[in-house]
Amino acid sequence: MKNELNHKLIQIKNLKKYYPVTAGLFSRHIGDIKAVDGVTFDISEREIIGLVGESGCGKSTLGKTIPRLEEPTSGEILYRGTDITKLDKKGLRELRGEIQIIFQDPDASLDPRMTVGDSICEPLVIHNIDNEKKRMDRVAELMEQVGLEARQADLYPHEFSGGQKQRIGIARALALNPKLIIADEPVSALDVSIQAQILNLMMDIQEKFGLAYLLIAHDLSVIRHMAHRVAIMYLGKIVELANKQELFENPLHPYTEALLSAVPSFKSKGKGRILLRGDVPSPLNPPSGCHFHPRCHRVLHICSKEEPLLTEMAQDHFVACHLYR
Amino acid sequence: MIKRLQDIIKKISQHLRLNTRLINYYWQRTRRNKLAVAGLAFIIFLVALGIIGPLFTLDPTEVNFEERDMPPVYLPSEQFTYDIQTGQYTTKEIRGTWKHALGTDSKGRDMLAMLVSGARISLLVGLIATGIAIILGTIIGVLSAYLGGWADNALMRFTDVMMTFPFFLLLVLIVFIFGRSLAIIVLAIGLTGWTGAARLLRSESLSLRTREFIVATKALGASDNRVIFRHLIPNVISLIIVIATLSIPSVILAEAALSFIGLGDTTKTSWGIILESGQNTLETSPWVAVEPGIMIFLTVLAFNFLGDGLRDAFDPKSNI
């Protein structure tokens, strides 16, 4: 298992995604929204990596940039050694089978004018796999794997509940036997009672098919339930990256401390709740130095001047903070 | 037997990728709007009239001066005739007969026959011209939204330019240059009338384009063709139907207006042409102008009612 974990599936190096902001009649370039600003991490085979952050921190953009649904501004994304950012149209098409996405809103992620059977079958049709008969069998098989009945294939999305729709989304993502599934807040739109079912389904599938997940969430309990490693993101940057246990027991970055203290069950070291002041600043005009310093409860003099780099503080525990220099 | 028929219909609609349950749902919603149902009934009646009506009426082109200016059945009318023997004008009261139930025009042509064949022409004009306009509008609107960037800009500025031309003047100009044939008129209306549809479909497609199911399909590696034809267009079909239904009456009116000012195709008996021919005899035999006028009025009303009803039925937020 250890050996398998070390096998890198995805390596992301200094990935940036900027959205240019323009103004005026001649679309003058007045700045960039730095949604993802120099992110470096990797995902091993069969690994579940949790990506946590407040809304607007760029975690969804990062999720969309990896399969190149958004073109990265700069940086490298290596999938088993090949750079995704340099793939041509044909190469990209093949890659799309390997990396799949599960979306937040199961309602919006299915075409309302298509039967769910056709939706699940679509990846097979697009990639021209099997003949009609075999495809139908495969759809039935996939539907049973995600806990639906094969005879429901003729129904339309509006005839299913939210949890069932999410199961359909998972079935569609599985159709091409991907190696990595990017799950963008897969359960946050669902009822609490359904959430656990979907998460357990995702874990079963992960084990059965040997998948890796990039699990994007703002809910730490979901991450704690599933992830092997956790990355904390703030304003386009990863501020802390560690194994789940290490991160939850020994958080280093003040932002991570604040996040953990907000969850009732894991109050860190009896310090009580750490309240963050203010909102996430605009990524168009982020604070100088460490982006977090205006809200930080342990701010130092240097924080507003110099940007801290992500450095390894303990074994596999990375943090970007001036407190640990 | 009925079950077999249902099965066959289900098979066909599955083949055409139609959502029968959804269609049924929309039909149930449309049905609650009585005016829309009345409109639909009238349109079905008109279509039937246009298709099989001419088989049962007299020949609409047959001229008979013996029976000219006959009023509709039971209605009295005074007819001036010049008596060659006495050299005097005499007034004769005549009554409409069942032979010409809706009367005759100044050349003795049967009004009923003309109106029935007029229904065929006017509906064809409406359907074909709207069809051209909608297809053009869909292609331009959906492409514009899907491609974005400079292509979107170019297509929409072209649409803006088209919109700045006064529609009717442009129509008059085209007909004046290329001749007064019905094909030219239909083509001209179709080629100038797509702008509104293009704009509406662009904005609808723009909002659809960012929906997750489109992103999901792209994530699967689908081609642009597939995204447009399998996902975008099926999801704007309801809007297309509403736009088409609401634009048919304006096409029928445009053709009638062209005919009325004397730019119609006089070789075809459209309602506009009949209306135009009734202008001169408005005082003596008003029915010649009034009857096609009523038909145009009812048809426009019927399509508008149906269009309104469909729009409400397709809008998930409206409570009907």
Interface residues (C-beta under 8 A of the other chain):
Chain A: K64 P67 L69 L92 R93 E94 R96 G97 Q100 I101 F103 Q104 D105 A108 S109 L110 D111 P112 R113 M114 E122 P123 I126 H127 Y156 E159 G169 R172 L176
Chain B: R17 N19 R21 L22 R211 E212 F213 V215 A216 T217 K218 A219 L220 G221 A222 S223 R226 R230 H231 P234 N235 I237
